[in-house]
Amino acid sequence: MDVLYFAWVRERIGRPKDRIETQAATVRDLVEELRAREERYAAAFEDLSALRVAVDQELSDFDASLAGVREVAFFPPMTGG
């Protein structure tokens, strides 16, 4: 699965995406796997209330299933202006 990072999430992790194999059942489980990788991931996913997630390009939540998912993207909330 591709895991994409945008805006300050990308800056904290230091890369735009990862291609990973995971046994995570939900987005929240995936976040826990990523946090355990190394400190920069832990820092990026420290406060989930400051993040939004899209699963296969559909806005979702952290309890969404990852069954059959090809892409997960993490990004900060968007503002208009």
N, C-alpha and C positions, 0 to 999 in steps of 0.2 A: 504494500500500500504506500502511496505517496502521502507525506505529511508536509504541508506547506506552512510557511511562517511569513507574516506580513507586518510592516511598520516596526514598532519598537520590539515586538516579539522576535522578528528577524535580527534586529540589532543586538539583542541580548544573547541570542543563540549563536549568531555569527555566520549564519548560512540561510539560504532561502528555502531549502527543503531537505527532507530525508526520505530515503526509500527504505522501509522497514518491513520485517516479518514480525507479526505480533500475535499473541494469543489473547489479547484484550477483548473482552466481550462488549465493553461500552467505551465511549469517549473518555469518561472519567478514569477507567482502567488504563487506557492508553496514556493519559496524562501522568498517572502514577509511574508507569514504565519509563516515560521520558524523564520525569523528575529524578529517577534513580540513575540515569545515565551519567550525569556529571553536574557540577555546580551551575554552569550557565543555563542548563535546562531547568534546574530547580529554581533559579532566579526568574526565568521567564514565566514559569507556571506557578509562582508563589501565591498570587491572588487571582483565583478564577473569576471573581466578580468583575475583574477588569478586562476580561477576555470574552470574545464571541467565538463561535465555532460553526463551520459549515461542513456538512457531510455530503460528499458527491455534489458539491456546489449548491446545496440547499441549506439555508440557515437552520440550525438545529440547537440541541442543548447537550449538556455533558452526560446525560443519562441515555443518549441515543445508542442504539445497537450498532455494532460494527460488522455484523454479518453481511458478507458480500460487498462491503464498501471498498472502493478503489482509492478514494482521496479524502483526506481530512485537512481542513485549513483552519488556522488560528489567527485571530486578528483583534485589535482593540475595537471598542464600539466606534461607530462612525458618527460624525456630527455634520450637520448641514451648515451652510453659510454662504 
